[in-house]
Amino acid sequence: MLWHKLSELPVVTIAKLRGRARGAGSELALACDMRFAARENAILGQIEVGTGAAPGAGGVQHLARLLGRGRAMEVILGAADFSADEAERYGWVNRALPDAELDAFVAQLARRIASFPAEAVNSTKQVLNGLTLPGSDAIRADARRFQQLVRSDEVKTRLASLFAQRAADPWPAGTRPRRPHRIPMTVRTRA
């Protein structure tokens, strides 16, 4: 529900993605109003089904609305990684930009939005939220499903195996980010 509350804030939130945003990281980005990804190094994924669970913090709800049913099925049930360019084509992110341009583009967009009357920005966001956001009940149902599934022995075994692999090689060939991992940025408009 925390990510859902982020979606409902009376300010505009923008996620900048560099490196991996999988599972809950992807769901955090999805809860933001807009998402922009570095073409060279952003990787998105909803890996939960591969572990025996299901996304539990809004991933199913947001991806179905953004990508459509078929692509959401591919992303969620396939549990694969997607490049920034693929994510842009699918509608998962607004744009994939060269890493060198990402910060300036997002800062310029945030400044432009912040220069508009806050009442108009917030009112428009409320209308768009009403048209596109899942309800709290749907998010809670997903969270319950996730919690039920992660208690199973199969999920515990799969996660233990995954963490053992990651401990041995945390950066498989070609996936080490050029920069340290950064938390997605949230930008406030004038209140």
Short mmCIF file of the C-alpha atoms (twelve columns), coordinates in Angstrom:
data_MODEL
# 
_entry.id   MODEL 
# 
loop_
_atom_site.group_PDB 
_atom_site.id 
_atom_site.type_symbol 
_atom_site.label_atom_id 
_atom_site.label_alt_id 
_atom_site.label_comp_id 
_atom_site.label_asym_id 
_atom_site.label_seq_id 
_atom_site.Cartn_x 
_atom_site.Cartn_y 
_atom_site.Cartn_z 
_atom_site.pdbx_PDB_model_num 
ATOM 1   C CA . MET A 1   0.000  0.000   0.000   1 
ATOM 2   C CA . LEU A 2   2.962  2.340   0.488   1 
ATOM 3   C CA . TRP A 3   3.633  2.484   -3.267  1 
ATOM 4   C CA . HIS A 4   -0.090 3.077   -3.897  1 
ATOM 5   C CA . LYS A 5   0.021  6.039   -1.510  1 
ATOM 6   C CA . LEU A 6   2.943  7.404   -3.540  1 
ATOM 7   C CA . SER A 7   0.742  7.315   -6.660  1 
ATOM 8   C CA . GLU A 8   -1.936 9.326   -4.873  1 
ATOM 9   C CA . LEU A 9   0.296  12.118  -3.533  1 
ATOM 10  C CA . PRO A 10  -0.880 15.588  -4.569  1 
ATOM 11  C CA . VAL A 11  2.499  16.188  -6.242  1 
ATOM 12  C CA . VAL A 12  4.051  14.900  -9.447  1 
ATOM 13  C CA . THR A 13  6.563  12.075  -8.992  1 
ATOM 14  C CA . ILE A 14  9.186  11.159  -11.576 1 
ATOM 15  C CA . ALA A 15  11.423 8.081   -11.472 1 
ATOM 16  C CA . LYS A 16  14.843 8.075   -13.110 1 
ATOM 17  C CA . LEU A 17  16.040 4.538   -13.707 1 
ATOM 18  C CA . ARG A 18  19.664 3.460   -13.928 1 
ATOM 19  C CA . GLY A 19  20.711 -0.096  -13.253 1 
ATOM 20  C CA . ARG A 20  18.168 -2.742  -12.246 1 
ATOM 21  C CA . ALA A 21  14.590 -2.116  -11.169 1 
ATOM 22  C CA . ARG A 22  13.095 -5.562  -10.617 1 
ATOM 23  C CA . GLY A 23  10.283 -6.806  -8.428  1 
ATOM 24  C CA . ALA A 24  9.562  -4.224  -5.739  1 
ATOM 25  C CA . GLY A 25  11.980 -1.773  -7.391  1 
ATOM 26  C CA . SER A 26  9.941  -1.922  -10.568 1 
ATOM 27  C CA . GLU A 27  6.750  -1.538  -8.534  1 
ATOM 28  C CA . LEU A 28  8.170  1.578   -6.855  1 
ATOM 29  C CA . ALA A 29  8.931  3.064   -10.281 1 
ATOM 30  C CA . LEU A 30  5.451  2.089   -11.530 1 
ATOM 31  C CA . ALA A 31  3.889  3.964   -8.606  1 
ATOM 32  C CA . CYS A 32  5.527  7.172   -9.835  1 
ATOM 33  C CA . ASP A 33  3.646  9.354   -12.290 1 
ATOM 34  C CA . MET A 34  6.354  9.124   -14.934 1 
ATOM 35  C CA . ARG A 35  9.382  6.927   -15.516 1 
ATOM 36  C CA . PHE A 36  12.495 7.699   -17.568 1 
ATOM 37  C CA . ALA A 37  15.280 5.156   -18.076 1 
ATOM 38  C CA . ALA A 38  18.942 5.258   -19.056 1 
ATOM 39  C CA . ARG A 39  19.230 3.477   -22.381 1 
ATOM 40  C CA . GLU A 40  22.674 2.010   -21.664 1 
ATOM 41  C CA . ASN A 41  22.104 0.441   -18.264 1 
ATOM 42  C CA . ALA A 42  18.472 0.358   -17.081 1 
ATOM 43  C CA . ILE A 43  16.970 -3.099  -16.723 1 
ATOM 44  C CA . LEU A 44  13.370 -3.655  -15.632 1 
ATOM 45  C CA . GLY A 45  11.703 -6.878  -14.574 1 
ATOM 46  C CA . GLN A 46  8.923  -8.437  -12.556 1 
ATOM 47  C CA . ILE A 47  10.682 -11.584 -11.380 1 
ATOM 48  C CA . GLU A 48  8.235  -12.767 -8.720  1 
ATOM 49  C CA . VAL A 49  6.551  -15.534 -10.754 1 
ATOM 50  C CA . GLY A 50  9.992  -17.028 -11.411 1 
ATOM 51  C CA . THR A 51  10.410 -17.403 -7.651  1 
ATOM 52  C CA . GLY A 52  6.946  -18.944 -7.219  1 
ATOM 53  C CA . ALA A 53  5.227  -15.773 -5.987  1 
ATOM 54  C CA . ALA A 54  3.307  -12.989 -7.719  1 
ATOM 55  C CA . PRO A 55  3.910  -9.221  -7.721  1 
ATOM 56  C CA . GLY A 56  2.386  -7.868  -4.531  1 
ATOM 57  C CA . ALA A 57  2.843  -4.099  -4.517  1 
ATOM 58  C CA . GLY A 58  0.954  -2.959  -7.597  1 
ATOM 59  C CA . GLY A 59  2.984  -4.491  -10.426 1 
ATOM 60  C CA . VAL A 60  0.107  -6.534  -11.838 1 
ATOM 61  C CA . GLN A 61  -2.321 -3.640  -11.638 1 
ATOM 62  C CA . HIS A 62  -0.040 -0.996  -13.137 1 
ATOM 63  C CA . LEU A 63  1.475  -3.161  -15.863 1 
ATOM 64  C CA . ALA A 64  -1.926 -4.412  -17.065 1 
ATOM 65  C CA . ARG A 65  -3.085 -0.804  -17.404 1 
ATOM 66  C CA . LEU A 66  0.116  0.489   -19.019 1 
ATOM 67  C CA . LEU A 67  1.042  -2.422  -21.283 1 
ATOM 68  C CA . GLY A 68  -2.266 -4.142  -21.992 1 
ATOM 69  C CA . ARG A 69  -3.174 -7.690  -21.026 1 
ATOM 70  C CA . GLY A 70  -0.962 -9.618  -23.454 1 
ATOM 71  C CA . ARG A 71  2.233  -7.710  -22.794 1 
ATOM 72  C CA . ALA A 72  1.572  -7.656  -19.043 1 
ATOM 73  C CA . MET A 73  1.269  -11.451 -19.206 1 
ATOM 74  C CA . GLU A 74  4.576  -11.649 -21.072 1 
ATOM 75  C CA . VAL A 75  6.343  -9.387  -18.578 1 
ATOM 76  C CA . ILE A 76  4.904  -10.871 -15.387 1 
ATOM 77  C CA . LEU A 77  4.620  -14.555 -16.279 1 
ATOM 78  C CA . GLY A 78  7.869  -14.568 -18.279 1 
ATOM 79  C CA . ALA A 79  9.804  -13.037 -15.345 1 
ATOM 80  C CA . ALA A 80  12.484 -11.836 -17.795 1 
ATOM 81  C CA . ASP A 81  14.591 -8.699  -17.839 1 
ATOM 82  C CA . PHE A 82  13.734 -5.887  -20.257 1 
ATOM 83  C CA . SER A 83  16.095 -3.216  -21.537 1 
ATOM 84  C CA . ALA A 84  15.146 0.454   -21.361 1 
ATOM 85  C CA . ASP A 85  14.404 0.467   -25.101 1 
ATOM 86  C CA . GLU A 86  12.097 -2.553  -24.794 1 
ATOM 87  C CA . ALA A 87  10.402 -1.008  -21.760 1 
ATOM 88  C CA . GLU A 88  9.831  2.197   -23.740 1 
ATOM 89  C CA . ARG A 89  8.310  0.300   -26.689 1 
ATOM 90  C CA . TYR A 90  5.978  -1.533  -24.299 1 
ATOM 91  C CA . GLY A 91  4.942  1.622   -22.408 1 
ATOM 92  C CA . TRP A 92  6.575  0.584   -19.119 1 
ATOM 93  C CA . VAL A 93  8.654  3.780   -19.150 1 
ATOM 94  C CA . ASN A 94  7.843  7.103   -20.773 1 
ATOM 95  C CA . ARG A 95  11.182 7.340   -22.551 1 
ATOM 96  C CA . ALA A 96  14.538 5.648   -22.791 1 
ATOM 97  C CA . LEU A 97  17.243 8.288   -23.063 1 
ATOM 98  C CA . PRO A 98  21.019 8.218   -23.308 1 
ATOM 99  C CA . ASP A 99  22.404 8.100   -19.779 1 
ATOM 100 C CA . ALA A 100 24.289 11.371  -20.350 1 
ATOM 101 C CA . GLU A 101 20.992 13.158  -21.148 1 
ATOM 102 C CA . LEU A 102 18.752 11.600  -18.497 1 
ATOM 103 C CA . ASP A 103 19.383 13.989  -15.603 1 
ATOM 104 C CA . ALA A 104 19.033 17.144  -17.696 1 
ATOM 105 C CA . PHE A 105 15.872 15.921  -19.424 1 
ATOM 106 C CA . VAL A 106 14.123 14.997  -16.168 1 
ATOM 107 C CA . ALA A 107 15.231 18.206  -14.431 1 
ATOM 108 C CA . GLN A 108 13.942 20.313  -17.323 1 
ATOM 109 C CA . LEU A 109 10.589 18.482  -17.357 1 
ATOM 110 C CA . ALA A 110 10.251 18.822  -13.576 1 
ATOM 111 C CA . ARG A 111 11.036 22.565  -13.741 1 
ATOM 112 C CA . ARG A 112 8.506  23.034  -16.548 1 
ATOM 113 C CA . ILE A 113 5.761  21.236  -14.601 1 
ATOM 114 C CA . ALA A 114 6.672  23.151  -11.417 1 
ATOM 115 C CA . SER A 115 6.303  26.444  -13.305 1 
ATOM 116 C CA . PHE A 116 2.594  25.800  -13.946 1 
ATOM 117 C CA . PRO A 117 -0.130 26.653  -11.403 1 
ATOM 118 C CA . ALA A 118 -0.105 23.939  -8.750  1 
ATOM 119 C CA . GLU A 119 -3.910 23.757  -8.636  1 
ATOM 120 C CA . ALA A 120 -4.065 22.943  -12.358 1 
ATOM 121 C CA . VAL A 121 -1.308 20.316  -12.079 1 
ATOM 122 C CA . ASN A 122 -2.846 18.650  -9.013  1 
ATOM 123 C CA . SER A 123 -6.393 18.749  -10.388 1 
ATOM 124 C CA . THR A 124 -5.287 17.184  -13.664 1 
ATOM 125 C CA . LYS A 125 -3.320 14.517  -11.807 1 
ATOM 126 C CA . GLN A 126 -6.422 13.659  -9.747  1 
ATOM 127 C CA . VAL A 127 -8.501 13.156  -12.896 1 
ATOM 128 C CA . LEU A 128 -5.800 11.022  -14.518 1 
ATOM 129 C CA . ASN A 129 -5.454 9.000   -11.311 1 
ATOM 130 C CA . GLY A 130 -9.196 8.352   -11.293 1 
ATOM 131 C CA . LEU A 131 -9.039 7.113   -14.870 1 
ATOM 132 C CA . THR A 132 -5.902 4.981   -14.641 1 
ATOM 133 C CA . LEU A 133 -4.950 3.934   -11.104 1 
ATOM 134 C CA . PRO A 134 -6.060 0.676   -9.527  1 
ATOM 135 C CA . GLY A 135 -8.225 0.880   -6.443  1 
ATOM 136 C CA . SER A 136 -6.911 0.186   -2.957  1 
ATOM 137 C CA . ASP A 137 -8.872 -3.076  -2.809  1 
ATOM 138 C CA . ALA A 138 -7.061 -4.442  -5.883  1 
ATOM 139 C CA . ILE A 139 -3.667 -3.535  -4.414  1 
ATOM 140 C CA . ARG A 140 -4.577 -5.154  -1.086  1 
ATOM 141 C CA . ALA A 141 -5.722 -8.326  -2.882  1 
ATOM 142 C CA . ASP A 142 -2.383 -8.509  -4.720  1 
ATOM 143 C CA . ALA A 143 -0.507 -8.011  -1.439  1 
ATOM 144 C CA . ARG A 144 -2.487 -10.837 0.201   1 
ATOM 145 C CA . ARG A 145 -1.801 -13.129 -2.766  1 
ATOM 146 C CA . PHE A 146 1.916  -12.311 -2.590  1 
ATOM 147 C CA . GLN A 147 2.048  -12.936 1.174   1 
ATOM 148 C CA . GLN A 148 0.234  -16.250 0.787   1 
ATOM 149 C CA . LEU A 149 2.552  -17.454 -1.973  1 
ATOM 150 C CA . VAL A 150 5.854  -16.420 -0.341  1 
ATOM 151 C CA . ARG A 151 5.083  -18.611 2.663   1 
ATOM 152 C CA . SER A 152 5.311  -21.774 0.544   1 
ATOM 153 C CA . ASP A 153 8.305  -24.085 0.780   1 
ATOM 154 C CA . GLU A 154 8.840  -23.866 -2.986  1 
ATOM 155 C CA . VAL A 155 9.256  -20.102 -2.871  1 
ATOM 156 C CA . LYS A 156 11.620 -20.342 0.089   1 
ATOM 157 C CA . THR A 157 13.738 -22.895 -1.796  1 
ATOM 158 C CA . ARG A 158 13.762 -20.880 -5.019  1 
ATOM 159 C CA . LEU A 159 14.703 -17.666 -3.196  1 
ATOM 160 C CA . ALA A 160 17.496 -19.389 -1.263  1 
ATOM 161 C CA . SER A 161 18.888 -20.702 -4.556  1 
ATOM 162 C CA . LEU A 162 18.612 -17.282 -6.200  1 
ATOM 163 C CA . PHE A 163 20.387 -15.535 -3.319  1 
ATOM 164 C CA . ALA A 164 23.140 -18.187 -3.327  1 
ATOM 165 C CA . GLN A 165 23.704 -17.562 -7.053  1 
ATOM 166 C CA . ARG A 166 23.756 -13.797 -6.515  1 
ATOM 167 C CA . ALA A 167 26.238 -14.125 -3.653  1 
ATOM 168 C CA . ALA A 168 28.570 -16.054 -5.969  1 
ATOM 169 C CA . ASP A 169 28.200 -13.580 -8.889  1 
ATOM 170 C CA . PRO A 170 26.229 -10.412 -8.064  1 
ATOM 171 C CA . TRP A 171 26.914 -8.908  -11.520 1 
ATOM 172 C CA . PRO A 172 26.549 -11.458 -14.321 1 
ATOM 173 C CA . ALA A 173 28.529 -10.642 -17.473 1 
ATOM 174 C CA . GLY A 174 27.597 -7.311  -18.992 1 
ATOM 175 C CA . THR A 175 25.208 -6.156  -16.239 1 
ATOM 176 C CA . ARG A 176 27.524 -4.215  -13.913 1 
ATOM 177 C CA . PRO A 177 26.282 -0.591  -13.890 1 
ATOM 178 C CA . ARG A 178 28.773 2.096   -14.863 1 
ATOM 179 C CA . ARG A 179 27.715 4.207   -11.889 1 
ATOM 180 C CA . PRO A 180 26.766 3.294   -8.340  1 
ATOM 181 C CA . HIS A 181 23.117 2.253   -7.925  1 
ATOM 182 C CA . ARG A 182 20.811 5.224   -7.440  1 
ATOM 183 C CA . ILE A 183 17.380 5.277   -5.867  1 
ATOM 184 C CA . PRO A 184 14.699 6.645   -8.238  1 
ATOM 185 C CA . MET A 185 14.299 10.386  -7.784  1 
ATOM 186 C CA . THR A 186 11.031 11.924  -6.691  1 
ATOM 187 C CA . VAL A 187 10.407 15.506  -7.741  1 
ATOM 188 C CA . ARG A 188 7.824  17.721  -6.031  1 
ATOM 189 C CA . THR A 189 5.881  20.418  -7.763  1 
ATOM 190 C CA . ARG A 190 4.926  23.545  -5.880  1 
ATOM 191 C CA . ALA A 191 2.319  22.738  -3.252  1 
# 
